[in-house]
């Protein structure tokens, strides 16, 4: 039977609003015209959640998958923070390399298209931990009152050095309030579909208020649930192992 005990395995503070100013992308928050590839590159460098995931890949892969999904949500939020209009774009084919000042992590972002939507391919190398590859699309902005909204679907593959691999496909949208003075200016919502090579699959949902829900399943059994919010952090509560 499924054990009744829930235990907290992963707690990751997913930045929101003002918290973004304390992260790698902080230097660009006040810029009126943000370079989208550069912002994405710096967001990708925040790989602490992947280091967390590496601790669980062998014995608790569902927790590893949860941490990988937290990485993607964090990247989406950091990459969007501060964008209040169409960002500047690198030329098609331009390869932008961004390096961490505090670690050997490197991100490479290649611009692949401008029209009808902006597109990028990216790669992140975390020495001794994992390699991340993926793609991002950014739809044309649209205005709703004082907010600008953009759709940013991502497809990400994360392969760890020990052979564990996760894949995440997201359909996220961000909204940035053009005149907001207090509170978070950037809001992210949407869903992400998760899977790994240990037979785990899942779905994470972020509603318009930033509340996070979702589950990870193995076969017909739920092995963990997502709870929390972008402002206070995402918690993954893992169920105890199934016993016959």
MARMI-751550 format. One record per residue (C-alpha): x negated, y, z negated; residue in one letter. Coordinates in pm, 1 decimal. Each point is the difference from the previous one (the first is absolute). Layout:
% residues N
<r u="X" v="Y" w="Z" r="A"/>
...
% end
This chain:
% residues 244
<r u="0.0" v="0.0" w="0.0" r="X"/>
<r u="-103.3" v="357.8" w="51.6" r="X"/>
<r u="-150.0" v="128.9" w="-323.2" r="X"/>
<r u="194.4" v="279.3" w="-161.8" r="X"/>
<r u="-309.8" v="198.3" w="-87.9" r="X"/>
<r u="-74.7" v="296.7" w="221.3" r="X"/>
<r u="-347.9" v="136.9" w="-21.4" r="X"/>
<r u="-138.2" v="313.3" w="147.3" r="X"/>
<r u="-282.4" v="-84.5" w="238.2" r="X"/>
<r u="-58.1" v="313.4" w="201.2" r="X"/>
<r u="66.4" v="360.3" w="-99.7" r="X"/>
<r u="-108.1" v="252.3" w="259.4" r="X"/>
<r u="60.3" v="371.4" w="-21.3" r="X"/>
<r u="126.0" v="99.6" w="342.6" r="X"/>
<r u="-66.4" v="368.6" w="36.2" r="X"/>
<r u="272.3" v="246.4" w="76.7" r="X"/>
<r u="23.1" v="375.1" w="36.9" r="X"/>
<r u="-256.2" v="183.2" w="-208.7" r="X"/>
<r u="-187.8" v="-321.7" w="-73.9" r="X"/>
<r u="-113.9" v="-4.9" w="359.1" r="X"/>
<r u="-210.1" v="306.9" w="-65.5" r="X"/>
<r u="-223.8" v="-203.2" w="-229.8" r="X"/>
<r u="-80.2" v="-260.8" w="262.3" r="X"/>
<r u="-233.1" v="-29.7" w="295.9" r="X"/>
<r u="226.6" v="209.3" w="221.9" r="X"/>
<r u="17.2" v="291.6" w="-241.6" r="X"/>
<r u="-217.7" v="235.9" w="199.3" r="X"/>
<r u="255.2" v="11.4" w="281.3" r="X"/>
<r u="322.5" v="52.3" w="-193.3" r="X"/>
<r u="-1.8" v="376.9" w="44.9" r="X"/>
<r u="-82.1" v="-14.5" w="369.9" r="X"/>
<r u="275.3" v="116.7" w="234.6" r="X"/>
<r u="-117.1" v="-224.8" w="281.2" r="X"/>
<r u="-116.7" v="-334.5" w="-130.1" r="X"/>
<r u="-192.7" v="-237.2" w="224.9" r="X"/>
<r u="205.4" v="-318.9" w="-12.9" r="X"/>
<r u="-288.5" v="-240.2" w="74.2" r="X"/>
<r u="-222.0" v="157.1" w="-263.7" r="X"/>
<r u="275.6" v="-8.6" w="-262.6" r="X"/>
<r u="71.0" v="-364.5" w="82.1" r="X"/>
<r u="-370.3" v="-84.0" w="-24.9" r="X"/>
<r u="-34.9" v="147.3" w="-347.5" r="X"/>
<r u="319.1" v="-171.8" w="-113.8" r="X"/>
<r u="-135.5" v="-334.7" w="117.4" r="X"/>
<r u="-308.6" v="45.8" w="-218.4" r="X"/>
<r u="204.6" v="-34.0" w="-319.2" r="X"/>
<r u="-62.9" v="-375.8" w="-22.3" r="X"/>
<r u="24.3" v="-52.5" w="-376.6" r="X"/>
<r u="316.6" v="-205.9" w="48.7" r="X"/>
<r u="-183.0" v="-235.7" w="234.1" r="X"/>
<r u="-266.3" v="-53.7" w="-264.1" r="X"/>
<r u="283.9" v="-79.9" w="-240.2" r="X"/>
<r u="149.9" v="-241.6" w="253.7" r="X"/>
<r u="-328.9" v="-190.2" w="32.8" r="X"/>
<r u="31.6" v="-113.4" w="-362.2" r="X"/>
<r u="319.1" v="-192.6" w="78.9" r="X"/>
<r u="-55.8" v="-144.9" w="346.2" r="X"/>
<r u="-105.0" v="-345.8" w="-115.5" r="X"/>
<r u="241.9" v="-77.6" w="-281.8" r="X"/>
<r u="286.1" v="252.9" w="29.4" r="X"/>
<r u="31.1" v="98.8" w="365.6" r="X"/>
<r u="343.3" v="154.1" w="-52.2" r="X"/>
<r u="-164.3" v="257.4" w="-228.2" r="X"/>
<r u="-265.7" v="59.5" w="264.4" r="X"/>
<r u="270.7" v="60.8" w="261.3" r="X"/>
<r u="171.6" v="244.8" w="-235.6" r="X"/>
<r u="-322.8" v="195.9" w="-45.6" r="X"/>
<r u="-55.8" v="6.5" w="377.7" r="X"/>
<r u="348.1" v="143.7" w="49.5" r="X"/>
<r u="-75.7" v="265.3" w="-262.6" r="X"/>
<r u="-309.3" v="91.8" w="202.1" r="X"/>
<r u="210.1" v="57.3" w="311.7" r="X"/>
<r u="260.6" v="208.8" w="-181.8" r="X"/>
<r u="-278.1" v="207.3" w="-153.3" r="X"/>
<r u="-159.1" v="54.0" w="341.7" r="X"/>
<r u="332.7" v="105.0" w="149.5" r="X"/>
<r u="58.0" v="251.7" w="-276.5" r="X"/>
<r u="-350.4" v="147.8" w="2.8" r="X"/>
<r u="-3.6" v="22.5" w="378.5" r="X"/>
<r u="327.8" v="194.6" w="-5.5" r="X"/>
<r u="-71.9" v="234.1" w="-293.5" r="X"/>
<r u="-24.4" v="362.4" w="105.8" r="X"/>
<r u="126.4" v="-45.3" w="355.2" r="X"/>
<r u="272.9" v="257.4" w="53.9" r="X"/>
<r u="-1.6" v="9.4" w="379.1" r="X"/>
<r u="-154.6" v="-172.4" w="301.3" r="X"/>
<r u="-361.3" v="-82.4" w="-99.6" r="X"/>
<r u="-302.0" v="57.6" w="221.0" r="X"/>
<r u="-108.7" v="-301.8" w="201.7" r="X"/>
<r u="-335.0" v="-132.3" w="118.0" r="X"/>
<r u="-41.7" v="-63.7" w="374.2" r="X"/>
<r u="121.0" v="-339.4" w="120.4" r="X"/>
<r u="-285.3" v="-247.4" w="-37.1" r="X"/>
<r u="-178.1" v="202.4" w="-269.2" r="X"/>
<r u="-142.1" v="-216.1" w="-279.7" r="X"/>
<r u="-10.0" v="176.3" w="-335.0" r="X"/>
<r u="-212.7" v="-150.3" w="-279.6" r="X"/>
<r u="71.4" v="91.8" w="-361.8" r="X"/>
<r u="-227.5" v="-111.2" w="-284.4" r="X"/>
<r u="64.8" v="-4.1" w="-372.4" r="X"/>
<r u="-219.9" v="223.4" w="-211.0" r="X"/>
<r u="17.4" v="-238.4" w="-297.2" r="X"/>
<r u="-16.2" v="-346.2" w="157.3" r="X"/>
<r u="-127.8" v="-179.4" w="312.8" r="X"/>
<r u="352.5" v="-14.0" w="148.3" r="X"/>
<r u="32.7" v="124.0" w="358.6" r="X"/>
<r u="311.4" v="62.2" w="209.1" r="X"/>
<r u="10.4" v="37.3" w="378.0" r="X"/>
<r u="310.7" v="153.5" w="158.4" r="X"/>
<r u="37.2" v="-0.3" w="379.0" r="X"/>
<r u="265.0" v="214.1" w="169.1" r="X"/>
<r u="168.4" v="-206.7" w="271.6" r="X"/>
<r u="295.5" v="213.0" w="114.0" r="X"/>
<r u="172.3" v="338.1" w="-32.3" r="X"/>
<r u="321.0" v="-44.8" w="195.3" r="X"/>
<r u="277.5" v="-93.7" w="-39.6" r="X"/>
<r u="-130.1" v="-55.6" w="-353.1" r="X"/>
<r u="-338.2" v="24.4" w="-166.7" r="X"/>
<r u="-181.5" v="-329.4" w="-57.0" r="X"/>
<r u="-315.0" v="-112.6" w="-176.8" r="X"/>
<r u="-197.5" v="-317.8" w="-53.2" r="X"/>
<r u="-199.1" v="-24.0" w="-321.1" r="X"/>
<r u="-251.2" v="-218.6" w="-176.1" r="X"/>
<r u="-123.6" v="11.3" w="-359.3" r="X"/>
<r u="-293.4" v="-197.8" w="-136.6" r="X"/>
<r u="-20.3" v="-55.9" w="-375.9" r="X"/>
<r u="-338.5" v="-174.8" w="-42.3" r="X"/>
<r u="25.5" v="-320.3" w="-198.1" r="X"/>
<r u="379.2" v="19.9" w="-18.4" r="X"/>
<r u="201.0" v="26.8" w="320.9" r="X"/>
<r u="41.9" v="136.8" w="351.9" r="X"/>
<r u="313.6" v="188.9" w="97.7" r="X"/>
<r u="121.4" v="46.1" w="356.9" r="X"/>
<r u="320.1" v="156.3" w="118.3" r="X"/>
<r u="194.2" v="249.9" w="202.6" r="X"/>
<r u="215.5" v="302.1" w="-78.7" r="X"/>
<r u="259.0" v="192.4" w="198.6" r="X"/>
<r u="127.2" v="348.7" w="-71.1" r="X"/>
<r u="322.1" v="105.8" w="164.9" r="X"/>
<r u="76.5" v="356.6" w="100.7" r="X"/>
<r u="106.2" v="213.0" w="-294.3" r="X"/>
<r u="356.3" v="106.5" w="-51.6" r="X"/>
<r u="132.5" v="263.0" w="-234.4" r="X"/>
<r u="281.2" v="-44.9" w="-251.2" r="X"/>
<r u="68.8" v="321.3" w="-187.9" r="X"/>
<r u="-329.3" v="104.3" w="-158.8" r="X"/>
<r u="-157.4" v="-344.4" w="42.4" r="X"/>
<r u="-195.2" v="-159.9" w="278.7" r="X"/>
<r u="38.4" v="-375.2" w="47.7" r="X"/>
<r u="-230.6" v="-239.9" w="181.2" r="X"/>
<r u="10.7" v="-375.2" w="50.8" r="X"/>
<r u="-327.4" v="-186.0" w="-61.5" r="X"/>
<r u="19.9" v="-373.5" w="74.8" r="X"/>
<r u="-316.6" v="-190.1" w="-97.7" r="X"/>
<r u="-128.2" v="-349.1" w="72.3" r="X"/>
<r u="-285.9" v="-109.6" w="-225.3" r="X"/>
<r u="-206.3" v="-318.1" w="-31.5" r="X"/>
<r u="-226.2" v="-46.6" w="-302.5" r="X"/>
<r u="-249.7" v="-285.2" w="0.0" r="X"/>
<r u="-194.3" v="-62.0" w="-317.7" r="X"/>
<r u="-349.5" v="-141.2" w="0.3" r="X"/>
<r u="121.0" v="-318.6" w="-172.9" r="X"/>
<r u="246.3" v="-80.6" w="279.7" r="X"/>
<r u="320.4" v="139.4" w="-147.3" r="X"/>
<r u="193.3" v="210.4" w="251.7" r="X"/>
<r u="304.7" v="225.5" w="-22.6" r="X"/>
<r u="209.2" v="167.4" w="266.4" r="X"/>
<r u="230.8" v="295.3" w="-58.4" r="X"/>
<r u="237.8" v="166.5" w="243.9" r="X"/>
<r u="163.1" v="317.7" w="-120.1" r="X"/>
<r u="274.0" v="224.8" w="129.9" r="X"/>
<r u="-51.5" v="309.9" w="-211.4" r="X"/>
<r u="106.5" v="360.4" w="36.1" r="X"/>
<r u="-132.6" v="302.2" w="-181.6" r="X"/>
<r u="162.9" v="333.8" w="-67.7" r="X"/>
<r u="-188.0" v="315.8" w="-95.1" r="X"/>
<r u="182.4" v="299.0" w="-144.8" r="X"/>
<r u="-127.3" v="321.8" w="157.9" r="X"/>
<r u="93.1" v="236.7" w="-282.6" r="X"/>
<r u="-6.7" v="-212.4" w="-316.0" r="X"/>
<r u="-214.1" v="158.4" w="-272.1" r="X"/>
<r u="25.6" v="-248.8" w="-287.7" r="X"/>
<r u="15.6" v="-378.4" w="2.3" r="X"/>
<r u="-109.2" v="-232.9" w="279.9" r="X"/>
<r u="11.3" v="152.6" w="347.3" r="X"/>
<r u="-41.3" v="-331.4" w="178.2" r="X"/>
<r u="248.6" v="-287.4" w="-24.8" r="X"/>
<r u="-45.5" v="-345.2" w="152.5" r="X"/>
<r u="280.5" v="-250.4" w="57.9" r="X"/>
<r u="63.5" v="-313.7" w="200.8" r="X"/>
<r u="-92.9" v="-367.5" w="-13.1" r="X"/>
<r u="-300.5" v="-227.8" w="37.9" r="X"/>
<r u="-3.4" v="-369.4" w="91.6" r="X"/>
<r u="-275.3" v="-208.0" w="-158.1" r="X"/>
<r u="-157.9" v="-340.0" w="65.0" r="X"/>
<r u="-323.4" v="-187.3" w="-68.7" r="X"/>
<r u="-173.0" v="-325.7" w="87.8" r="X"/>
<r u="113.7" v="-159.6" w="-328.8" r="X"/>
<r u="366.5" v="-30.9" w="103.7" r="X"/>
<r u="112.7" v="314.9" w="-178.3" r="X"/>
<r u="237.6" v="244.4" w="167.7" r="X"/>
<r u="164.3" v="309.6" w="-136.4" r="X"/>
<r u="171.8" v="330.4" w="51.0" r="X"/>
<r u="-59.1" v="331.9" w="-176.0" r="X"/>
<r u="258.5" v="278.0" w="20.5" r="X"/>
<r u="-44.9" v="369.7" w="-85.1" r="X"/>
<r u="321.4" v="199.3" w="-18.5" r="X"/>
<r u="42.6" v="371.4" w="66.1" r="X"/>
<r u="-61.7" v="81.3" w="-368.2" r="X"/>
<r u="-330.4" v="-191.1" w="0.2" r="X"/>
<r u="130.3" v="-296.3" w="-200.6" r="X"/>
<r u="-167.9" v="-328.5" w="93.6" r="X"/>
<r u="158.6" v="-346.2" w="6.6" r="X"/>
<r u="-77.6" v="-329.7" w="168.9" r="X"/>
<r u="-99.3" v="-361.3" w="-39.4" r="X"/>
<r u="-265.5" v="-247.9" w="105.6" r="X"/>
<r u="110.8" v="-356.2" w="64.0" r="X"/>
<r u="-169.0" v="-332.6" w="62.8" r="X"/>
<r u="230.8" v="-241.2" w="173.2" r="X"/>
<r u="342.2" v="44.7" w="-158.3" r="X"/>
<r u="-133.8" v="132.7" w="-329.3" r="X"/>
<r u="-52.0" v="359.9" w="-107.9" r="X"/>
<r u="-350.6" v="22.9" w="-149.0" r="X"/>
<r u="-3.1" v="369.1" w="-86.0" r="X"/>
<r u="185.2" v="330.9" w="13.5" r="X"/>
<r u="-99.2" v="358.6" w="69.1" r="X"/>
<r u="130.2" v="273.8" w="-228.4" r="X"/>
<r u="-81.6" v="363.1" w="-65.7" r="X"/>
<r u="-33.8" v="316.1" w="202.3" r="X"/>
<r u="-250.8" v="197.3" w="202.5" r="X"/>
<r u="-21.7" v="262.9" w="-271.7" r="X"/>
<r u="-59.5" v="-234.4" w="-293.9" r="X"/>
<r u="-159.8" v="-302.9" w="163.8" r="X"/>
<r u="97.0" v="-336.1" w="142.7" r="X"/>
<r u="12.8" v="-304.2" w="-225.1" r="X"/>
<r u="-5.4" v="-354.3" w="135.1" r="X"/>
<r u="150.9" v="-243.5" w="-248.4" r="X"/>
<r u="-107.5" v="-353.7" w="74.7" r="X"/>
<r u="202.6" v="-302.1" w="-100.0" r="X"/>
<r u="-180.0" v="-293.5" w="-165.5" r="X"/>
<r u="-90.9" v="-291.1" w="223.7" r="X"/>
<r u="268.2" v="-247.8" w="98.6" r="X"/>
<r u="-7.8" v="-333.0" w="-179.1" r="X"/>
<r u="183.6" v="-311.6" w="97.5" r="X"/>
% end
